[in-house]
Amino acid sequence: MTSERSGGCQCGAVRFRVWGQLGHASVCHCRMCQKAFGGFYAPLVSVREADSVEWTRGERAIFRSSNAVSRGFCSACGTPLTYEAPDGMAIAIGAFDDPSGIVPIVAYGVEGKLPYADAVPGLPERKTEEDFAALEFLASIVTFQHPDHDTETWPPEGGLSKE
């Protein structure tokens, strides 16, 4: 049985589908990946072993970040989508509709790792609804984010609603 996974950007302007097996998942701590993702590292999974990758809605914009690498992103909302190098493409793990089973197995570019990155898992945790001072604000939020599944059209006819 061929596995099938879908995903896309935050606003829904760009969607993709991957058929077949995903390759190795990783995080990269190099400075270029930090800047491309706006985060401590870039979580990516290779799709070079997949049977096919199809862009099912919209087109990713491309930024050539070096002489060897291009990065795909949504030009409407800025979501990082791809890392494209001569040896193949990787897709941002967080862009998949269900990223929970895509587990990184290696960290690259550790010479660029931020000195506090390893301490993040040890920080005190708090659920969003435990921020009592922000409950009224949180209740007023109406999301414009695309849901974690394919849709025929986006945004939906009749506008957006609270999910």
Sine and cosine of phi, psi and omega as CSV:
sin_phi,cos_phi,sin_psi,cos_psi,sin_omega,cos_omega
0.00,0.00,0.74,-0.68,0.01,-1.00
-1.00,0.08,0.75,-0.66,0.05,-1.00
-0.99,0.16,0.45,-0.89,-0.02,-1.00
-0.67,-0.74,0.76,-0.66,0.02,-1.00
-0.73,-0.68,0.59,-0.81,0.03,-1.00
-0.84,-0.54,0.26,-0.97,0.02,-1.00
-0.08,-1.00,-0.10,-1.00,0.01,-1.00
0.12,-0.99,-0.15,-0.99,-0.04,-1.00
-0.99,0.12,0.08,-1.00,-0.03,-1.00
-0.91,0.41,-0.61,0.79,-0.07,-1.00
-1.00,0.03,-0.24,0.97,0.01,-1.00
1.00,-0.01,0.01,1.00,0.00,-1.00
-0.94,0.34,-0.47,0.88,0.01,-1.00
-0.82,-0.57,0.80,-0.61,0.03,-1.00
-0.75,-0.66,0.45,-0.89,0.02,-1.00
-0.62,-0.79,0.27,-0.96,0.08,-1.00
-0.64,-0.77,0.70,-0.71,0.03,-1.00
-0.88,-0.47,0.79,-0.61,0.08,-1.00
-0.95,-0.31,0.67,-0.74,0.04,-1.00
0.99,-0.14,-0.16,-0.99,-0.09,-1.00
-0.98,0.21,0.66,-0.75,0.15,-0.99
-0.99,0.16,0.42,-0.91,0.04,-1.00
-1.00,0.00,-0.44,-0.90,-0.01,-1.00
-0.93,0.37,0.64,-0.77,0.10,-0.99
-0.98,-0.22,0.57,-0.82,-0.07,-1.00
-0.49,-0.87,0.17,-0.99,0.24,-0.97
-0.84,-0.54,0.57,-0.82,0.04,-1.00
-0.85,-0.53,0.80,-0.59,-0.03,-1.00
-0.99,-0.11,0.05,1.00,-0.05,-1.00
-0.89,0.46,0.40,-0.91,-0.07,-1.00
-0.88,0.47,-0.58,0.82,0.00,-1.00
-0.90,0.44,-0.67,0.74,0.03,-1.00
-0.94,0.35,-0.60,0.80,0.06,-1.00
-0.85,0.52,-0.71,0.70,-0.02,-1.00
-0.94,0.35,-0.64,0.77,-0.02,-1.00
-0.90,0.44,-0.57,0.82,-0.03,-1.00
-0.99,-0.16,-0.19,0.98,-0.05,-1.00
0.90,0.44,0.52,0.85,-0.06,-1.00
-0.61,-0.79,-0.10,-1.00,-0.02,-1.00
-0.93,0.35,-0.46,0.89,-0.01,-1.00
-0.31,-0.95,0.16,-0.99,0.03,-1.00
-0.94,-0.34,0.90,-0.43,0.09,-1.00
-1.00,0.04,0.87,-0.49,-0.11,-0.99
-0.72,-0.70,0.45,-0.89,0.12,-0.99
-0.74,-0.67,0.73,-0.68,-0.01,-1.00
-0.94,0.35,0.64,-0.77,0.09,-1.00
-0.88,-0.48,0.25,0.97,-0.04,-1.00
-0.93,0.36,-0.39,0.92,0.06,-1.00
-1.00,0.03,-0.16,0.99,-0.03,-1.00
-0.91,0.42,0.45,-0.89,0.05,-1.00
-0.91,0.41,-0.68,0.74,0.06,-1.00
-0.29,-0.96,0.41,-0.91,0.11,-0.99
-0.81,-0.58,0.81,-0.59,-0.01,-1.00
-0.82,-0.57,0.71,-0.70,0.09,-1.00
-1.00,-0.01,0.95,-0.31,-0.17,-0.99
-1.00,-0.02,-0.29,0.96,0.10,-1.00
-0.52,-0.85,0.77,-0.64,0.08,-1.00
0.94,0.34,-0.03,-1.00,0.00,-1.00
-0.79,-0.62,0.65,-0.76,0.09,-1.00
-0.98,0.21,0.60,-0.80,0.15,-0.99
-0.99,0.16,0.44,-0.90,-0.06,-1.00
-0.85,-0.53,0.73,-0.69,0.15,-0.99
-0.87,-0.49,0.82,-0.58,0.04,-1.00
-1.00,0.08,0.98,-0.22,-0.12,-0.99
-1.00,0.10,-0.23,0.97,0.08,-1.00
-0.35,-0.94,-0.01,-1.00,0.03,-1.00
-0.93,0.36,-0.25,0.97,-0.06,-1.00
-0.89,-0.46,-0.25,0.97,-0.15,-0.99
-0.78,-0.62,0.66,-0.75,0.15,-0.99
-0.87,-0.49,0.46,-0.89,-0.01,-1.00
-0.80,-0.61,0.74,-0.67,0.02,-1.00
-0.99,-0.14,0.58,-0.82,-0.01,-1.00
-0.43,-0.90,0.24,-0.97,0.08,-1.00
-0.99,0.11,0.83,-0.56,-0.01,-1.00
-0.96,0.27,-0.25,0.97,0.00,-1.00
-1.00,0.07,-0.69,0.72,-0.07,-1.00
-0.89,-0.45,-0.19,0.98,0.07,-1.00
1.00,0.03,0.03,1.00,-0.02,-1.00
-0.84,0.54,0.81,-0.58,0.12,-0.99
-0.92,0.39,0.71,-0.71,-0.05,-1.00
-0.85,-0.53,-0.71,0.71,-0.11,-0.99
-0.67,-0.74,0.37,-0.93,0.19,-0.98
-0.83,-0.55,0.87,-0.50,-0.10,-0.99
-0.83,-0.56,0.90,-0.43,-0.04,-1.00
-0.81,-0.59,0.16,-0.99,-0.01,-1.00
-0.83,0.56,-0.47,0.88,-0.02,-1.00
-1.00,0.00,0.09,1.00,0.08,-1.00
0.72,-0.70,-0.07,-1.00,-0.07,-1.00
-0.93,-0.37,0.54,-0.84,0.16,-0.99
-0.82,-0.58,0.52,-0.86,0.00,-1.00
-0.91,-0.41,0.59,-0.81,0.04,-1.00
-0.86,0.50,0.81,-0.58,-0.04,-1.00
-0.85,0.52,-0.68,0.73,-0.03,-1.00
-0.92,0.40,-0.23,0.97,0.02,-1.00
-0.99,0.15,-0.24,0.97,0.05,-1.00
-0.96,0.29,0.55,-0.84,0.02,-1.00
-0.88,0.48,-0.57,0.82,0.07,-1.00
-0.78,-0.63,1.00,0.03,-0.02,-1.00
-0.99,0.13,-0.06,1.00,-0.17,-0.99
-0.88,0.48,-0.49,0.87,-0.03,-1.00
-1.00,-0.08,0.07,1.00,-0.01,-1.00
-0.99,-0.16,1.00,-0.10,-0.18,-0.98
-0.98,-0.22,0.87,-0.49,0.05,-1.00
-0.87,0.49,0.62,-0.79,0.00,-1.00
-0.88,-0.47,-0.09,1.00,0.00,-1.00
-0.44,-0.90,0.50,-0.87,0.09,-1.00
-0.92,-0.39,0.81,-0.59,0.03,-1.00
-0.97,-0.24,0.23,-0.97,0.11,-0.99
0.85,0.52,0.53,0.85,-0.10,-1.00
-0.91,0.42,-0.24,0.97,0.08,-1.00
-0.91,0.42,-0.36,0.93,0.03,-1.00
-0.99,-0.16,0.06,1.00,-0.04,-1.00
-0.86,0.51,0.75,-0.66,0.04,-1.00
-0.92,0.40,0.62,-0.78,-0.15,-0.99
-0.88,0.47,-0.33,0.94,-0.02,-1.00
-0.97,-0.24,0.01,1.00,-0.08,-1.00
-0.86,0.51,-0.65,0.76,-0.02,-1.00
-0.94,0.35,-0.32,0.95,-0.01,-1.00
-0.99,0.11,-0.26,0.96,-0.07,-1.00
-0.84,0.55,-0.71,0.70,0.00,-1.00
-0.88,0.47,-0.34,0.94,0.00,-1.00
-1.00,-0.01,-0.01,1.00,0.00,-1.00
-0.92,0.39,0.49,-0.87,0.09,-1.00
-0.85,0.53,0.60,-0.80,-0.04,-1.00
-0.94,-0.34,0.50,-0.87,0.04,-1.00
-0.48,-0.88,0.74,-0.67,0.07,-1.00
-0.96,0.29,0.47,-0.88,-0.04,-1.00
-0.81,0.59,-0.71,0.71,-0.06,-1.00
-0.95,0.32,-0.11,0.99,0.07,-1.00
-1.00,0.06,-0.08,1.00,0.06,-1.00
-1.00,0.05,0.98,0.21,-0.14,-0.99
-0.85,0.52,-0.53,0.85,0.01,-1.00
-0.92,0.39,-0.38,0.93,-0.05,-1.00
-0.97,-0.25,0.05,1.00,-0.10,-1.00
-0.85,0.52,-0.68,0.73,0.01,-1.00
-0.89,0.45,-0.70,0.71,0.04,-1.00
-0.88,0.48,-0.73,0.69,-0.02,-1.00
-0.88,0.48,-0.62,0.78,0.01,-1.00
-0.92,0.39,-0.39,0.92,-0.03,-1.00
-1.00,0.07,-0.15,0.99,-0.08,-1.00
-0.96,0.29,0.76,-0.65,0.14,-0.99
-0.92,-0.40,0.88,-0.48,-0.06,-1.00
-0.98,0.20,0.63,-0.78,0.13,-0.99
-0.94,-0.35,0.14,0.99,-0.03,-1.00
-0.96,0.27,0.65,-0.76,0.06,-1.00
-0.90,0.43,0.63,-0.77,0.02,-1.00
-0.93,0.36,0.27,-0.96,-0.02,-1.00
-0.99,0.11,0.83,0.56,0.11,-0.99
-0.23,-0.97,0.31,-0.95,0.01,-1.00
-0.94,0.35,0.54,-0.84,0.08,-1.00
-0.76,-0.65,0.49,-0.87,0.04,-1.00
-0.89,0.45,-0.72,0.69,0.01,-1.00
-0.69,-0.73,0.32,-0.95,0.08,-1.00
-0.42,-0.91,0.71,-0.70,-0.06,1.00
-0.94,0.35,0.31,-0.95,-0.05,-1.00
-0.91,0.41,0.46,-0.89,0.07,-1.00
-0.88,0.47,0.62,-0.79,-0.04,-1.00
1.00,0.02,-0.02,1.00,0.07,-1.00
1.00,-0.05,-0.12,-0.99,-0.04,-1.00
-0.99,-0.12,0.49,-0.87,0.06,-1.00
-0.72,-0.69,0.22,-0.98,0.03,-1.00
-0.93,0.36,0.73,-0.69,0.03,-1.00
-0.96,-0.29,0.00,0.00,0.00,0.00
